[in-house]
């Protein structure tokens, strides 16, 4: 039997805050890749964007990373990586992929048994790295001046894409409408969410700002963290930042 190809799934975004929908993306994508019989997902990575992304109502990155860690307490294969969030400037998605690809290429540290003089075991296969996103993100590839064509090309050609369906979106059409995506559609995997999941972080922030319940939309530990730090209440989105940005809309 041919061995399966190990895969690491990487999701980039604001995670402002992380929701159960974000977590479901990973589970649905893993199931889809496993059902191909070709791939074995070995790890999932959540990469929150830097504070310098410039998005309105974006709470400080250390809060978003902390909430993601709390949300992942029950996962044995997904982790949050703070590298992107710690950068002094906004980093384009393709550069985040390059960083994690380089990390995967690093040889693992020698085990004690090998240090003691035993013959080293054969190195494990380097996992493939694929970008994980919802169909709404796939649609943004067509937005003028938002993505560079060279970056789209690199993402789908060098890494690959796993796209999870969302209501109101037609990912197959998005692929056919884009010459770059159409050329590399063999490296784009469309995973169908059997239970439609339309939790919106934007609507959750609105609900929180109005004092409404978000229970069962976010993990309980994340809700407790939000309440403890008074996040997403009126005028709270900039609390806790290490510094104020000198420009951009901070209202």
C-alpha contacts under 8 A as a table, 3 or more apart, distances in Angstrom:
res1	aa1	res2	aa2	distance
3	X	38	X	7.97
4	X	37	X	7.13
4	X	38	X	5.15
4	X	39	X	5.04
4	X	40	X	5.83
5	X	38	X	6.17
5	X	39	X	4.64
5	X	40	X	5.81
5	X	127	X	6.98
5	X	128	X	7.48
6	X	39	X	5.87
6	X	40	X	4.79
6	X	41	X	5.67
6	X	42	X	6.06
6	X	125	X	7.41
6	X	126	X	7.38
6	X	127	X	4.61
6	X	128	X	6.27
7	X	39	X	6.57
7	X	40	X	5.95
7	X	41	X	4.60
7	X	42	X	5.82
7	X	43	X	7.07
7	X	127	X	4.84
7	X	128	X	4.68
7	X	129	X	5.84
7	X	130	X	7.15
8	X	41	X	5.94
8	X	42	X	5.89
8	X	43	X	4.85
8	X	44	X	5.63
8	X	45	X	7.45
8	X	127	X	6.23
8	X	128	X	6.12
8	X	129	X	4.89
8	X	130	X	6.32
9	X	26	X	7.57
9	X	41	X	7.40
9	X	43	X	6.41
9	X	44	X	4.67
9	X	45	X	6.12
9	X	129	X	6.08
9	X	130	X	5.16
9	X	131	X	5.97
9	X	132	X	5.92
10	X	44	X	5.96
10	X	45	X	4.77
10	X	46	X	6.13
10	X	47	X	7.26
10	X	97	X	7.76
10	X	129	X	7.11
10	X	130	X	6.15
10	X	131	X	4.98
10	X	132	X	5.54
11	X	44	X	7.92
11	X	45	X	6.26
11	X	46	X	5.11
11	X	47	X	6.09
11	X	131	X	6.04
11	X	132	X	4.94
11	X	133	X	6.31
12	X	46	X	6.29
12	X	47	X	4.88
12	X	48	X	6.01
12	X	49	X	6.85
12	X	93	X	7.03
12	X	131	X	7.98
12	X	132	X	7.82
12	X	133	X	7.91
13	X	47	X	6.68
13	X	48	X	5.38
13	X	49	X	5.59
14	X	17	X	7.61
14	X	48	X	5.22
14	X	49	X	5.10
14	X	58	X	7.50
14	X	64	X	7.92
15	X	18	X	4.39
15	X	19	X	7.50
15	X	22	X	7.95
15	X	48	X	6.03
15	X	49	X	7.93
15	X	64	X	6.47
15	X	68	X	7.71
15	X	201	X	7.71
16	X	58	X	6.38
16	X	59	X	6.91
16	X	64	X	6.33
16	X	201	X	6.41
17	X	64	X	6.34
17	X	67	X	7.20
17	X	201	X	6.28
17	X	205	X	7.88
18	X	22	X	6.40
18	X	64	X	7.42
18	X	67	X	6.82
18	X	68	X	5.99
18	X	71	X	7.47
18	X	201	X	7.45
18	X	218	X	7.28
19	X	22	X	5.36
19	X	23	X	6.82
19	X	199	X	7.33
19	X	201	X	6.85
19	X	217	X	6.37
19	X	218	X	4.86
19	X	219	X	7.19
20	X	23	X	5.11
20	X	24	X	6.17
20	X	199	X	7.56
20	X	217	X	5.92
20	X	218	X	5.42
20	X	219	X	6.75
21	X	24	X	4.96
21	X	25	X	6.37
21	X	197	X	6.22
21	X	198	X	7.17
21	X	199	X	5.85
22	X	25	X	5.36
22	X	26	X	7.27
23	X	26	X	5.62
23	X	27	X	6.87
24	X	27	X	5.08
24	X	28	X	6.07
25	X	28	X	5.35
25	X	29	X	6.02
25	X	132	X	7.69
25	X	133	X	7.46
25	X	134	X	7.42
25	X	164	X	6.48
26	X	29	X	5.16
26	X	30	X	6.02
26	X	44	X	7.00
26	X	132	X	7.64
27	X	30	X	5.20
27	X	31	X	6.21
28	X	31	X	5.21
28	X	32	X	6.22
28	X	164	X	7.27
28	X	191	X	6.74
28	X	192	X	7.36
28	X	193	X	6.21
29	X	32	X	5.12
29	X	33	X	6.24
29	X	132	X	7.66
29	X	162	X	6.62
29	X	163	X	7.62
29	X	164	X	6.75
29	X	191	X	5.95
30	X	33	X	5.27
30	X	34	X	6.07
30	X	40	X	7.97
30	X	41	X	6.04
31	X	34	X	5.17
31	X	35	X	6.12
32	X	35	X	5.16
32	X	36	X	6.72
32	X	191	X	5.73
32	X	192	X	7.94
33	X	36	X	5.35
33	X	37	X	7.30
33	X	38	X	7.34
33	X	39	X	5.66
33	X	40	X	7.06
33	X	41	X	7.37
33	X	189	X	7.99
34	X	37	X	5.53
34	X	38	X	7.01
34	X	39	X	5.63
34	X	40	X	5.82
34	X	41	X	7.27
35	X	38	X	7.98
36	X	39	X	6.79
41	X	44	X	7.81
42	X	77	X	6.94
42	X	127	X	7.98
43	X	77	X	5.13
43	X	78	X	5.80
43	X	79	X	7.83
44	X	77	X	6.09
44	X	78	X	4.24
44	X	79	X	6.23
45	X	78	X	5.69
45	X	79	X	5.15
45	X	80	X	5.59
45	X	81	X	6.45
46	X	68	X	7.83
46	X	78	X	7.41
46	X	79	X	6.21
46	X	80	X	4.58
46	X	81	X	6.06
47	X	80	X	6.09
47	X	81	X	5.35
47	X	82	X	6.42
47	X	83	X	7.50
47	X	84	X	6.28
47	X	85	X	7.25
48	X	61	X	7.29
48	X	64	X	7.01
48	X	65	X	6.69
48	X	80	X	7.92
48	X	81	X	7.63
48	X	82	X	6.87
48	X	84	X	6.51
48	X	85	X	5.53
49	X	53	X	6.70
49	X	61	X	7.44
49	X	84	X	5.83
49	X	85	X	4.91
49	X	90	X	7.29
49	X	91	X	7.76
50	X	53	X	5.75
50	X	61	X	6.37
50	X	84	X	5.94
50	X	85	X	3.86
50	X	86	X	6.18
50	X	87	X	6.13
50	X	88	X	7.54
50	X	89	X	6.79
50	X	90	X	5.62
50	X	91	X	7.45
51	X	54	X	6.94
51	X	58	X	7.23
51	X	59	X	7.72
51	X	60	X	6.16
51	X	61	X	5.79
51	X	85	X	6.75
51	X	89	X	7.86
51	X	90	X	7.48
52	X	88	X	7.30
52	X	89	X	5.44
52	X	90	X	5.17
52	X	245	X	7.87
53	X	89	X	7.59
53	X	90	X	5.14
54	X	58	X	7.74
54	X	248	X	6.60
54	X	249	X	7.50
55	X	58	X	5.67
56	X	249	X	6.83
56	X	250	X	6.58
56	X	251	X	7.22
57	X	232	X	7.70
57	X	237	X	5.10
57	X	238	X	7.41
57	X	250	X	7.84
57	X	251	X	7.91
58	X	237	X	6.11
58	X	238	X	7.46
59	X	63	X	6.83
59	X	64	X	6.98
59	X	231	X	7.57
59	X	232	X	7.88
59	X	237	X	4.82
59	X	238	X	5.85
59	X	239	X	7.36
59	X	240	X	7.94
59	X	241	X	7.76
60	X	63	X	5.54
60	X	64	X	6.64
60	X	237	X	7.65
60	X	238	X	6.80
60	X	239	X	7.40
60	X	240	X	6.21
60	X	241	X	5.19
61	X	64	X	4.97
61	X	65	X	6.02
61	X	85	X	5.86
61	X	86	X	7.64
62	X	65	X	5.16
62	X	66	X	6.02
62	X	85	X	7.94
63	X	66	X	5.05
63	X	67	X	6.11
64	X	67	X	5.15
64	X	68	X	6.19
65	X	68	X	5.09
65	X	69	X	6.24
65	X	80	X	6.93
65	X	81	X	7.91
65	X	82	X	6.56
65	X	85	X	7.92
66	X	69	X	5.12
66	X	70	X	6.32
67	X	70	X	5.08
67	X	71	X	6.16
67	X	221	X	7.90
67	X	222	X	5.41
67	X	225	X	7.01
68	X	71	X	5.00
68	X	72	X	6.21
68	X	80	X	6.35
68	X	222	X	7.85
69	X	72	X	5.18
69	X	73	X	6.44
69	X	79	X	7.22
69	X	80	X	6.17
70	X	73	X	5.41
70	X	221	X	5.99
70	X	222	X	6.22
71	X	74	X	7.33
71	X	219	X	5.85
71	X	221	X	6.74
71	X	222	X	6.29
72	X	75	X	5.12
72	X	78	X	6.72
72	X	79	X	6.62
72	X	80	X	7.89
73	X	76	X	7.99
75	X	78	X	5.85
75	X	79	X	7.92
81	X	84	X	7.54
82	X	85	X	5.24
82	X	86	X	6.17
83	X	86	X	5.33
83	X	87	X	6.78
84	X	87	X	5.57
84	X	91	X	6.91
84	X	96	X	6.80
87	X	90	X	6.96
87	X	91	X	7.45
91	X	95	X	6.49
91	X	96	X	6.85
92	X	95	X	5.47
92	X	96	X	6.67
93	X	96	X	5.09
93	X	97	X	6.38
94	X	97	X	5.02
94	X	98	X	6.26
94	X	151	X	6.07
94	X	154	X	7.42
94	X	155	X	6.36
95	X	98	X	4.92
95	X	99	X	6.20
96	X	99	X	5.10
96	X	100	X	6.38
97	X	100	X	5.31
97	X	101	X	6.00
97	X	129	X	7.67
97	X	131	X	7.63
97	X	159	X	7.99
98	X	101	X	5.02
98	X	102	X	6.22
99	X	102	X	5.24
99	X	103	X	6.36
100	X	103	X	4.85
100	X	104	X	6.22
100	X	129	X	7.95
101	X	104	X	5.13
101	X	105	X	6.41
101	X	129	X	6.57
102	X	105	X	5.05
102	X	106	X	6.58
103	X	106	X	5.34
104	X	107	X	7.94
104	X	126	X	6.58
104	X	127	X	7.13
105	X	126	X	6.56
110	X	114	X	6.23
110	X	115	X	6.47
111	X	114	X	5.34
111	X	115	X	6.30
112	X	115	X	4.90
112	X	116	X	6.20
113	X	116	X	5.11
113	X	117	X	6.99
113	X	118	X	6.06
114	X	117	X	5.43
114	X	118	X	4.80
114	X	119	X	6.29
114	X	120	X	5.55
115	X	118	X	7.11
128	X	159	X	7.11
129	X	159	X	5.71
129	X	160	X	7.40
130	X	159	X	5.24
130	X	160	X	4.95
130	X	161	X	5.37
130	X	162	X	6.70
131	X	155	X	7.57
131	X	159	X	7.16
131	X	160	X	6.38
131	X	161	X	4.86
131	X	162	X	6.14
132	X	161	X	6.06
132	X	162	X	4.88
132	X	163	X	6.05
132	X	164	X	7.88
133	X	137	X	6.19
133	X	138	X	7.34
133	X	161	X	7.66
133	X	162	X	6.42
133	X	163	X	5.08
133	X	164	X	6.38
134	X	137	X	5.55
134	X	138	X	6.85
134	X	163	X	5.25
134	X	164	X	4.74
134	X	165	X	6.16
134	X	166	X	6.61
135	X	138	X	4.98
135	X	139	X	6.41
135	X	163	X	5.73
135	X	164	X	5.80
135	X	165	X	5.29
135	X	166	X	5.74
135	X	169	X	6.23
135	X	170	X	7.39
135	X	171	X	5.75
136	X	139	X	5.21
136	X	140	X	6.76
136	X	166	X	7.03
136	X	169	X	6.64
137	X	140	X	5.17
137	X	141	X	7.14
138	X	141	X	5.64
138	X	163	X	7.30
138	X	171	X	6.89
138	X	174	X	7.06
139	X	142	X	5.93
139	X	143	X	7.52
139	X	169	X	7.97
139	X	171	X	7.28
139	X	174	X	6.03
140	X	143	X	5.02
140	X	146	X	7.43
140	X	147	X	7.91
141	X	146	X	7.30
141	X	147	X	6.06
141	X	152	X	7.38
142	X	174	X	7.90
142	X	178	X	7.27
143	X	146	X	5.71
143	X	147	X	7.38
144	X	147	X	7.41
145	X	148	X	6.96
147	X	151	X	6.93
147	X	152	X	6.90
148	X	151	X	5.22
148	X	152	X	6.44
149	X	152	X	5.11
149	X	153	X	6.09
149	X	180	X	7.88
150	X	153	X	5.04
150	X	154	X	6.20
151	X	154	X	5.06
151	X	155	X	6.10
152	X	155	X	5.15
152	X	156	X	6.30
152	X	180	X	7.43
153	X	156	X	5.55
153	X	157	X	5.76
153	X	158	X	7.95
153	X	180	X	6.23
153	X	181	X	7.76
154	X	157	X	5.18
154	X	158	X	5.31
154	X	159	X	7.11
155	X	158	X	5.81
155	X	159	X	5.28
155	X	160	X	5.97
155	X	161	X	7.26
156	X	159	X	5.71
156	X	160	X	4.37
156	X	161	X	5.94
156	X	181	X	7.14
156	X	184	X	6.30
156	X	187	X	6.28
156	X	188	X	6.87
157	X	160	X	6.10
157	X	184	X	6.24
157	X	187	X	6.96
160	X	187	X	5.07
160	X	188	X	5.87
161	X	187	X	6.51
161	X	188	X	4.76
161	X	189	X	6.17
162	X	188	X	5.88
162	X	189	X	4.68
162	X	190	X	6.08
162	X	191	X	7.01
163	X	171	X	7.93
163	X	188	X	7.29
163	X	189	X	6.06
163	X	190	X	4.97
163	X	191	X	5.95
164	X	190	X	5.97
164	X	191	X	4.69
164	X	192	X	5.79
164	X	193	X	6.48
165	X	169	X	7.20
165	X	170	X	7.95
165	X	171	X	7.29
165	X	190	X	7.11
165	X	191	X	6.24
165	X	192	X	5.13
165	X	193	X	5.88
166	X	169	X	5.79
166	X	193	X	7.55
166	X	196	X	7.05
166	X	197	X	7.37
166	X	198	X	7.17
167	X	196	X	6.99
167	X	198	X	7.35
170	X	173	X	5.49
170	X	174	X	6.48
171	X	174	X	4.89
171	X	175	X	6.24
171	X	190	X	7.58
172	X	175	X	5.21
172	X	176	X	6.35
173	X	176	X	5.04
173	X	177	X	5.97
174	X	177	X	5.20
174	X	178	X	6.44
175	X	178	X	5.41
175	X	179	X	7.80
175	X	181	X	5.06
175	X	182	X	5.24
175	X	185	X	6.98
176	X	179	X	7.10
176	X	181	X	7.11
176	X	182	X	5.23
177	X	182	X	7.41
178	X	181	X	5.26
178	X	182	X	5.86
179	X	182	X	5.08
179	X	183	X	6.05
180	X	183	X	5.24
180	X	184	X	6.50
181	X	184	X	5.24
181	X	185	X	5.60
181	X	188	X	7.98
182	X	185	X	5.06
183	X	186	X	7.99
184	X	187	X	5.62
184	X	188	X	7.04
185	X	188	X	4.99
185	X	189	X	7.92
186	X	189	X	7.63
193	X	196	X	5.99
193	X	197	X	7.54
199	X	203	X	7.82
199	X	204	X	7.83
199	X	217	X	6.95
200	X	203	X	5.25
200	X	204	X	6.20
201	X	204	X	4.90
201	X	205	X	6.13
202	X	205	X	5.21
202	X	206	X	6.37
203	X	206	X	4.95
203	X	207	X	6.12
204	X	207	X	5.00
204	X	208	X	6.14
204	X	214	X	6.71
205	X	208	X	5.09
205	X	209	X	6.11
205	X	232	X	5.88
206	X	209	X	5.13
206	X	210	X	6.38
206	X	232	X	7.96
207	X	210	X	5.18
207	X	211	X	6.30
207	X	212	X	5.02
207	X	213	X	7.01
207	X	214	X	7.10
208	X	211	X	5.00
208	X	212	X	5.59
208	X	213	X	7.09
208	X	214	X	7.20
208	X	232	X	6.02
208	X	233	X	6.38
209	X	212	X	7.63
209	X	232	X	5.57
209	X	233	X	4.37
209	X	234	X	5.82
210	X	233	X	7.54
211	X	233	X	7.90
214	X	217	X	5.48
214	X	218	X	6.61
214	X	223	X	7.66
215	X	218	X	6.21
215	X	219	X	7.66
215	X	220	X	7.00
215	X	223	X	7.45
216	X	219	X	6.74
216	X	220	X	7.59
218	X	222	X	6.44
218	X	223	X	6.48
219	X	222	X	5.35
219	X	223	X	6.52
220	X	223	X	5.07
220	X	224	X	6.22
221	X	224	X	5.12
221	X	225	X	6.23
222	X	225	X	5.01
222	X	226	X	6.18
223	X	226	X	5.12
223	X	227	X	6.26
224	X	227	X	5.20
224	X	228	X	6.08
225	X	228	X	5.07
225	X	229	X	6.17
226	X	229	X	5.37
226	X	230	X	5.75
226	X	231	X	5.10
226	X	232	X	7.57
227	X	230	X	4.96
227	X	231	X	6.63
230	X	233	X	6.34
230	X	236	X	6.96
231	X	236	X	5.66
231	X	237	X	6.35
231	X	239	X	7.87
232	X	235	X	7.71
232	X	236	X	5.65
232	X	237	X	5.67
233	X	236	X	5.28
233	X	237	X	7.36
234	X	237	X	7.71
235	X	238	X	7.14
235	X	251	X	7.93
236	X	239	X	5.37
238	X	241	X	6.14
238	X	250	X	7.83
241	X	244	X	6.83
245	X	248	X	7.21
